[in-house]
Amino acid sequence: MSLYQLSNIVQTYGGRTVLTIDSLTLESGTITGIIGPNGSGKSTLMRMLAFLEAPKSGTLLFRDAEASITDTSLRREVTLLTQQPYLLKRTVKENVEYGLRVRGMSNITDMAATALEEVGLSPETFLNRNWFELSGGEAQRVALAARLAINPSVLLMDEPTSSLDEESTERIRNAAIRAKAERNTSLVIVSHDREWLTSVSDRTILIRNGKIESAHIS
Ligand SMILES: Nc1ncnc2c1ncn2[C@@H]1O[C@H](COP(=O)(O)OP(=O)(O)OP(=O)(O)O)[C@@H](O)[C@H]1O
């Protein structure tokens, strides 16, 4: 069973067509990279894969079933990390535990610590830090840890490394590969850093002018 199947997808904003995808299949347990120029439709595709917006026309199947943006159960399975992550104005611990708490999980302290370790942040050092005591790269990694902690089936990351230094970029690469291997998470990652994206992805898709230009195995 495929994870996503898109057929004849068209997205328009104000009557202008910004994305046209005749056919695209994404498989479970893989990392898909998406690259393309500014304004080519990458974030639009990511919002659709996150079920945050519906296509104007076409079919979007998630695990062989037609997906609807009103189906809240999908929100539990699919999570989107954006370029400017939103953190609660609280401690790192509260941020990473939040999603676990609302899902009524037990053992949340251990799960939060594990997720922080996965993004290369020491729980001893970071758990009790406040949101304003984090660098941009640390904040991005805390936001990623908060998403990993809830063990999503699908993790979508839109430009997760832009404005991050080499170390944070490498940590995010490692966390993505580890999520695939150890959590069986499927990932879709948008990045302008072709070399980094190729190094993390099983397959890279090039989008240009709202169309898939090529899709190949990295
Ligand atoms: N909410 C919106 N309303 C109107 N137009 C939009 C909206 N969101 C995106 N667009 C337009 O759709 C097109 C695709 O935008 P999108 O953000 O998907 O591109 P992108 O490939 O992610 O670009 P970037 O690399 O700059 O982030 C652009 O022309 C953009 O101006």
PDBQT file of the ligand as one rigid body, heavy atoms in Angstrom, charges set to zero:
ROOT
HETATM    1  N1  LIG A 301      -2.007  31.684   0.161  1.00  0.00    +0.000 N 
HETATM    2  C1  LIG A 301      -1.603  32.058  -1.072  1.00  0.00    +0.000 A 
HETATM    3  N2  LIG A 301      -2.315  32.947  -1.786  1.00  0.00    +0.000 NA
HETATM    4  C2  LIG A 301      -1.947  33.311  -3.045  1.00  0.00    +0.000 A 
HETATM    5  N3  LIG A 301      -0.849  32.839  -3.677  1.00  0.00    +0.000 NA
HETATM    6  C3  LIG A 301      -0.091  31.963  -2.992  1.00  0.00    +0.000 A 
HETATM    7  C4  LIG A 301      -0.415  31.517  -1.667  1.00  0.00    +0.000 A 
HETATM    8  N4  LIG A 301       0.538  30.643  -1.251  1.00  0.00    +0.000 NA
HETATM    9  C5  LIG A 301       1.410  30.545  -2.278  1.00  0.00    +0.000 A 
HETATM   10  N5  LIG A 301       1.037  31.320  -3.316  1.00  0.00    +0.000 N 
HETATM   11  C6  LIG A 301       1.718  31.415  -4.620  1.00  0.00    +0.000 C 
HETATM   12  O1  LIG A 301       1.836  30.086  -5.112  1.00  0.00    +0.000 OA
HETATM   13  C7  LIG A 301       3.073  29.903  -5.756  1.00  0.00    +0.000 C 
HETATM   14  C8  LIG A 301       3.798  28.729  -5.104  1.00  0.00    +0.000 C 
HETATM   15  O2  LIG A 301       4.173  29.111  -3.794  1.00  0.00    +0.000 OA
HETATM   16  P1  LIG A 301       4.926  28.119  -2.797  1.00  0.00    +0.000 P 
HETATM   17  O3  LIG A 301       5.049  28.824  -1.490  1.00  0.00    +0.000 OA
HETATM   18  O4  LIG A 301       4.261  26.808  -2.838  1.00  0.00    +0.000 OA
HETATM   19  O5  LIG A 301       6.361  28.007  -3.507  1.00  0.00    +0.000 OA
HETATM   20  P2  LIG A 301       7.727  27.408  -2.946  1.00  0.00    +0.000 P 
HETATM   21  O6  LIG A 301       8.256  26.539  -4.019  1.00  0.00    +0.000 OA
HETATM   22  O7  LIG A 301       7.510  26.798  -1.619  1.00  0.00    +0.000 OA
HETATM   23  O8  LIG A 301       8.616  28.722  -2.823  1.00  0.00    +0.000 OA
HETATM   24  P3  LIG A 301       9.848  29.090  -1.846  1.00  0.00    +0.000 P 
HETATM   25  O9  LIG A 301      11.023  28.288  -2.305  1.00  0.00    +0.000 OA
HETATM   26  O10 LIG A 301      10.016  30.560  -2.120  1.00  0.00    +0.000 OA
HETATM   27  O11 LIG A 301       9.411  28.796  -0.436  1.00  0.00    +0.000 OA
HETATM   28  C9  LIG A 301       3.822  31.218  -5.669  1.00  0.00    +0.000 C 
HETATM   29  O12 LIG A 301       3.649  31.904  -6.875  1.00  0.00    +0.000 OA
HETATM   30  C10 LIG A 301       3.123  31.942  -4.530  1.00  0.00    +0.000 C 
HETATM   31  O13 LIG A 301       3.179  33.334  -4.733  1.00  0.00    +0.000 OA
ENDROOT
TORSDOF 0
